[in-house]
């Protein structure tokens, strides 16, 4: 079965109703000199070596300082989060680090973690090396599960006040309506996509009572907590153990942190066929439950969450198209072939959401 991320493309079809990328996008003003000047404004003087890191939502740079140390400067996309929402992310990271959870959070410079420069808000974090974890190794999965439980133990201590909830409206209904209202789906596939999307969202909504979820997409009988929110393998960096026993996973990029069910931070680490995902889930939960209990009813939410991410992802790409980095990195987006691929994946999700959920 094709999973989310197996996207079809066509090199011969153009975009439909999507505006051209704009060289006047705010990030166009973020030159290397401005990045170095921003660092200097908080007392960090670079030696000129600057490397852009992989990031689409924000702009992130690794800078080498005059003393040879390295830091990571993150410039937030204007208008995405309010200052209060960004500071909640920073406070959550600080709580995790205080609890000795291996998360990478922003440094406190001049008494604050969020700084203004040139019309941007930015933060600076220590540089941490590592590679993606080998998630076919059950020991790695169990280890990751232990730390996810510790993240959630901290996340359950108090709710976010400014950051939103992961719910059916924000990740399903609203992006569907936005895409249709802006006529971003080619006419030859629009009705098929709309029908598949409606069927999938109706199925999620109709299953809410049987899965224990309410209309706000939160468990009736389980804690909704602060999550990493985007816990895919690329946001976990792994380092091998050294002679002092230091190493293992550390978690980066809390930019999508929000309220939601614990399973949101687990399902993106699963891959392969049903048997493989079942074994992976078992290893994750073996580690997780060494530190925190897990409500098995949440397993019924894995495929609905995957479906919502699929719909939300298309709207996210379309909303970002005026940012020049998006047409460069997603040239296949917006074609009829792309949307036919989305229809096929939605049909697959409709089928799999009617199957028995994974067990572990």
C-alpha positions in Angstrom: 0.0 0.0 0.0 1.3 3.4 -0.9 1.8 5.5 2.3 1.8 9.2 2.8 4.8 10.7 1.0 4.6 8.5 -2.1 3.6 11.3 -4.3 3.2 11.1 -8.1 4.6 13.8 -10.4 4.5 14.9 -14.0 7.1 17.0 -15.6 4.9 17.9 -18.6 2.0 19.5 -16.8 2.0 23.1 -15.4 0.5 24.5 -12.2 -3.1 25.3 -12.1 -4.3 28.5 -10.5 -1.2 28.7 -8.2 0.5 32.1 -8.2 4.1 32.3 -9.3 6.8 32.3 -6.7 7.7 35.8 -5.7 11.2 37.1 -5.6 9.8 39.7 -3.2 8.9 37.1 -0.6 10.0 38.3 2.9 12.7 35.6 3.1 14.3 37.1 -0.1 15.7 39.8 2.2 17.4 37.3 4.5 20.9 37.4 3.0 24.0 35.8 4.6 25.1 39.3 5.8 21.8 39.8 7.5 22.1 36.4 9.2 25.6 37.2 10.5 24.5 40.7 11.6 21.6 39.1 13.5 23.9 36.8 15.3 26.3 39.7 16.1 23.3 41.6 17.6 23.1 39.1 20.3 26.9 38.9 20.9 27.7 35.9 18.6 30.3 36.8 16.0 30.6 34.4 13.1 33.8 33.7 11.2 32.0 33.9 7.9 31.1 30.2 7.5 27.4 29.8 7.1 25.4 26.8 5.8 21.7 26.7 5.1 20.1 23.7 6.7 17.1 21.8 5.4 13.9 23.7 6.4 10.9 24.8 4.4 8.7 26.4 6.9 11.4 28.7 8.4 15.0 29.5 7.4 17.6 27.7 9.5 21.4 28.2 9.3 24.4 26.6 10.8 27.0 29.3 11.7 30.6 28.8 12.8 31.6 31.4 15.4 35.0 33.0 15.8 36.0 30.6 18.6 35.3 27.6 16.4 32.0 26.6 18.0 28.8 26.2 16.0 25.3 27.4 16.5 22.0 27.1 14.6 20.0 30.3 13.9 16.3 29.9 13.1 14.4 32.7 11.4 10.7 32.2 11.9 8.3 32.6 8.9 6.6 35.9 9.3 3.0 35.7 10.2 2.9 32.0 11.0 3.1 32.0 14.8 2.5 34.9 17.2 5.2 35.9 19.6 3.3 34.2 22.5 3.1 30.9 20.5 6.8 31.0 19.7 7.6 31.7 23.4 5.4 28.7 24.4 7.5 26.5 22.1 10.7 27.8 23.8 9.3 27.3 27.3 8.3 23.8 26.5 11.8 23.1 25.2 13.3 24.5 28.4 11.0 22.3 30.5 12.2 19.3 28.6 15.8 20.1 29.0 15.3 20.8 32.7 13.9 17.3 33.0 17.0 16.0 31.2 15.0 15.0 28.1 17.4 15.2 25.1 15.7 18.0 23.3 17.5 20.9 21.6 16.0 24.3 22.6 17.0 27.9 22.1 19.8 29.6 24.0 19.0 32.4 26.4 20.9 35.5 25.1 20.6 38.9 26.6 18.0 37.5 28.9 15.6 36.2 26.2 15.3 33.4 23.6 13.5 35.3 20.8 15.1 38.2 19.2 14.2 40.8 16.5 16.4 41.7 13.6 15.6 43.2 10.2 11.9 42.5 10.4 12.4 38.9 11.4 12.1 37.0 14.7 14.9 34.6 15.3 16.3 32.2 17.9 19.8 30.6 18.3 20.3 27.0 19.5 23.5 25.0 20.1 24.5 22.8 17.2 24.0 19.1 17.7 25.2 16.5 15.2 23.7 13.2 14.5 21.9 11.1 11.8 18.4 9.8 11.4 17.7 6.8 13.7 17.7 3.3 12.2 14.1 2.5 12.9 14.4 -1.1 11.7 16.4 -1.7 14.8 14.0 -2.6 17.6 16.5 -1.5 20.3 16.6 2.0 18.7 12.7 2.0 18.6 12.5 1.0 22.3 15.0 3.7 23.2 13.1 6.3 21.2 9.9 5.2 22.9 11.3 5.8 26.3 12.3 9.3 25.5 8.9 10.0 23.8 7.2 8.9 27.1 9.4 11.4 29.0 8.5 14.2 26.6 4.9 13.4 27.1 5.3 13.2 30.9 6.5 16.8 30.7 3.9 17.7 28.2 1.1 16.4 30.4 2.1 18.7 33.3 0.2 21.7 31.9 -1.5 22.7 28.6 -0.5 25.2 26.0 -2.3 28.5 26.4 -1.6 30.0 23.0 -0.8 27.1 20.7 -3.6 25.3 18.9 -5.1 21.8 19.1 -4.6 19.1 16.5 -8.2 18.7 15.4 -10.5 17.7 12.6 -11.3 21.3 11.7 -7.8 22.7 11.4 -6.2 19.7 9.8 -9.1 18.5 7.6 -12.1 20.6 7.1 -10.4 24.0 6.8 -7.6 23.0 4.4 -10.1 21.1 2.2 -12.4 24.2 2.0 -9.4 26.5 1.4 -8.1 24.5 -1.5 -11.6 24.4 -3.1 -12.4 28.1 -2.5 -9.1 29.1 -4.1 -9.6 26.8 -7.2 -6.2 25.2 -6.8 -7.3 21.7 -8.0 -7.4 21.1 -11.8 -11.0 20.8 -13.0 -10.4 17.3 -14.5 -9.7 15.9 -11.0 -11.4 18.4 -8.7 -14.7 16.5 -8.2 -12.9 13.2 -7.6 -10.6 14.8 -5.0 -13.5 16.6 -3.3 -15.6 13.4 -3.1 -12.7 11.4 -1.8 -11.8 14.1 0.7 -15.4 14.4 1.9 -15.8 10.7 2.3 -12.6 10.5 4.3 -13.5 13.4 6.6 -17.1 12.1 7.1 -15.6 8.7 8.1 -13.3 10.3 10.6 -16.2 12.3 12.0 -18.6 9.4 12.1 -16.0 7.2 13.9 -15.4 9.8 16.6 -17.8 8.2 19.0 -16.7 4.6 18.5 -13.0 5.6 18.9 -13.6 7.7 22.0 -13.0 11.0 20.2 -15.2 14.0 20.4 -15.8 16.7 17.7 -12.7 18.6 18.8 -10.5 15.6 18.1 -9.5 14.9 21.6 -9.9 11.7 23.7 -12.9 11.8 26.0 -11.2 9.5 28.6 -7.5 10.2 28.1 -5.2 13.2 28.5 -4.6 15.6 25.7 -1.1 16.9 26.1 1.6 19.1 24.7 3.2 17.2 21.9 6.3 17.5 19.7 3.7 17.5 16.9 5.9 16.6 14.0 7.9 13.6 15.2 9.1 12.1 12.0 12.6 10.5 11.7 14.1 13.6 10.3 13.4 15.4 13.6 15.3 12.8 15.7 19.1 12.9 15.5 20.9 9.9 16.7 24.5 9.7 17.9 26.3 6.4 18.9 27.2 5.8 22.5 30.6 7.0 23.5 32.9 5.5 26.2 31.0 7.3 28.9 27.6 5.9 27.7 26.5 9.2 26.2 24.6 9.2 23.0 21.3 8.0 21.6 18.4 10.1 20.3 17.9 13.8 20.7 14.8 15.6 19.5 14.9 18.8 17.4 12.4 21.3 15.8 9.5 21.8 18.2 8.0 24.3 15.6 4.8 22.3 15.2 4.3 21.6 18.9 0.6 21.7 19.8 -2.0 19.9 21.9 -3.2 16.5 20.9 -3.2 12.7 21.6 0.1 11.0 22.5 -0.2 8.7 19.5 0.5 11.7 17.2 4.2 11.5 18.2 4.4 7.8 17.5 2.7 7.0 14.2 5.1 8.8 11.9 7.9 6.5 13.1 6.1 3.5 11.6 6.7 2.3 8.1 6.3 -0.8 5.9 3.5 -3.3 5.7 1.1 -4.0 8.5 3.2 -6.7 10.0 6.3 -4.5 10.1 4.4 -1.6 11.6 2.9 -3.8 14.2 6.4 -5.0 15.3 7.7 -1.4 15.2 4.8 -0.2 17.3 5.3 -3.0 19.8 9.0 -1.9 20.3 8.1 1.7 20.6 5.5 1.0 23.3 7.8 -1.4 25.1 10.0 1.5 25.7 7.3 4.1 26.2 5.5 2.1 28.9 8.6 1.9 31.0 8.0 5.6 31.8 4.4 6.3 31.1 1.1 4.4 30.5 -0.3 4.5 27.0 -4.1 4.3 26.2 -4.4 1.6 23.6 -7.6 3.2 22.3 -5.5 5.8 20.6 -4.2 3.2 18.2 -7.5 3.6 16.3 -6.5 7.1 15.5 -3.3 6.3 13.6 -5.0 6.1 10.2 -7.3 9.1 10.7 -4.2 11.2 11.8 -2.4 10.0 8.6 -5.4 11.0 6.5 -5.6 14.5 8.1 -1.9 15.0 7.5 -2.3 14.1 3.8 -5.0 16.7 3.3 -3.2 19.3 5.4 0.0 18.8 3.5 -1.5 19.7 0.1 -2.9 22.9 1.5 0.4 23.7 3.2 2.3 23.4 -0.1 -0.3 25.6 -1.9 -0.2 28.3 0.8 3.6 28.5 0.6 3.9 28.6 -3.2 4.9 32.2 -3.3 8.0 31.3 -1.3 10.7 30.6 -4.1 12.1 27.6 -2.2 8.8 25.7 -2.8 8.7 25.6 -6.6 12.3 24.6 -6.6 11.9 21.7 -4.2 8.3 20.6 -5.1 8.2 21.0 -8.9 5.6 18.2 -9.2 3.0 19.9 -7.0 -0.2 21.1 -8.5 -0.3 19.0 -11.6 -3.2 16.8 -12.5 -1.0 13.8 -11.9 -0.3 15.1 -8.4 -4.0 15.4 -7.5 -4.8 12.0 -9.1 -2.2 10.6 -6.8 -3.8 12.3 -3.8 -7.2 10.8 -4.8 -5.7 7.4 -5.0 -4.1 7.8 -1.5 -7.3 9.1 0.0 -9.2 6.1 -1.4 -6.5 3.9 0.2 -6.9 5.7 3.5 -10.7 5.3 3.4 -10.2 1.6 3.0 -7.6 1.3 5.8 -9.6 3.4 8.2 -12.4 0.8 8.0 -10.0 -2.0 8.9 -9.1 -3.1 12.4 -6.5 -0.7 14.0 -3.0 -1.9 14.7 -2.5 -3.7 18.0 0.5 -3.9 20.2 
